[in-house]
Amino acid sequence: MTQTQPPASTQISSRFLLIVVAFVTCLIVSNITAVKLIDVGDFILPGAIVIFPITYIIGDVLTEVYGYAKARRVIWMGFLANLFAVATFALVGILPAAGFWGAQDAYDTILGATPRILAASLIAY
């Protein structure tokens, strides 16, 4: 019995998947690290400045190599993944903490800001 290959239009290259994963990871990580403010010379910047610019570079590469339609789909997938992460952070944040766990305030401070950061990220994009 011979195996048939799917049509070329449905095959996804490993390189494309790697780029998609890199984009989504950079987007989510940057929205979490945006909470920390860092001191760079005379400027106070969000920690996301370290990785967020990479999302624009990856977006440009996607557009140039794979076309605008695929790049747009990847960007929307990234925002949906980010929305899922933020919703998860919010759900876990409202669940009652274990009595011995004293870090709820830290959790709320860091991950409680992610909905605002996601909204700002969507508006900025």
C-alpha positions in Angstrom: 0.0 0.0 0.0 1.5 3.3 -1.0 1.1 6.5 1.0 0.0 9.6 -0.8 1.4 13.0 0.0 -1.1 15.8 0.8 -1.2 18.6 -1.7 1.6 21.1 -1.5 -0.8 23.8 -0.6 -1.6 22.0 2.7 1.9 21.2 3.7 3.4 23.4 6.4 7.2 23.6 6.4 9.1 23.2 9.7 10.7 26.6 9.1 7.3 28.3 8.9 6.2 26.5 12.1 9.4 27.6 13.9 8.8 31.2 12.8 5.1 31.0 14.0 6.2 29.6 17.4 8.9 32.3 17.7 6.4 35.1 17.0 3.7 33.8 19.4 6.3 33.2 22.1 7.9 36.7 21.7 4.4 38.3 21.8 3.2 36.6 24.9 6.6 36.9 26.8 6.8 40.6 25.9 3.3 41.2 27.2 4.2 39.6 30.6 7.6 41.4 30.9 6.0 44.7 30.1 5.0 45.0 33.7 8.6 45.5 34.9 10.0 49.0 34.3 13.7 49.1 33.6 16.2 52.0 33.8 18.1 52.5 30.6 20.3 55.6 30.9 17.9 58.5 31.2 14.9 56.5 30.2 12.4 54.4 32.1 11.1 51.7 29.7 8.9 48.6 30.0 10.9 45.3 30.2 9.1 44.3 27.0 11.5 46.6 25.1 14.0 43.7 25.2 11.9 41.3 23.1 8.9 43.1 21.6 10.8 44.5 18.6 11.5 41.0 17.5 7.8 40.5 16.9 8.0 43.3 14.2 11.0 41.7 12.6 9.4 38.3 12.5 6.2 39.9 11.1 8.3 41.5 8.3 10.0 38.2 7.6 6.6 36.4 7.4 5.3 39.0 5.0 8.3 39.0 2.8 8.7 35.3 2.6 5.2 33.9 3.0 3.0 36.8 1.9 0.7 39.2 3.6 -2.2 36.8 4.1 -0.2 34.2 6.0 1.5 36.9 8.0 -1.8 38.4 9.0 -3.1 35.0 10.0 0.0 34.4 12.2 -0.4 37.8 13.9 -4.0 37.0 14.7 -3.0 33.6 16.0 -0.5 35.3 18.2 -3.1 37.7 19.6 -5.6 34.8 20.2 -2.9 32.9 22.1 -2.1 36.0 24.1 -5.8 36.4 24.9 -6.0 32.8 26.0 -2.9 33.4 28.3 -4.4 36.6 29.7 -7.8 34.8 30.3 -6.0 32.0 32.1 -4.0 34.5 34.3 -7.2 36.2 35.2 -9.1 33.0 36.0 -6.2 31.6 38.1 -5.9 35.0 39.8 -9.5 35.0 41.0 -9.4 31.4 42.3 -8.8 31.2 46.1 -5.1 30.9 47.0 -3.9 28.2 49.3 -3.8 29.4 52.9 0.0 29.0 53.2 0.8 30.7 49.9 1.7 34.3 50.6 2.4 35.5 47.1 -1.1 36.4 45.8 -0.2 40.1 45.9 2.8 39.5 43.7 0.8 37.4 41.3 -1.8 40.1 41.1 0.8 42.8 40.6 2.6 41.0 37.7 -0.1 39.0 35.9 -3.0 41.2 36.9 -1.7 43.9 34.5 -1.7 41.6 31.5 -5.3 42.5 30.4 -4.4 46.2 30.1 -1.1 45.3 28.3 -3.0 43.0 25.9 -5.4 45.8 25.1 -2.6 48.3 24.5 -0.8 45.8 22.4 -3.8 45.2 20.2 -4.3 49.0 19.8 -0.6 49.6 19.0 -0.5 46.8 16.4 
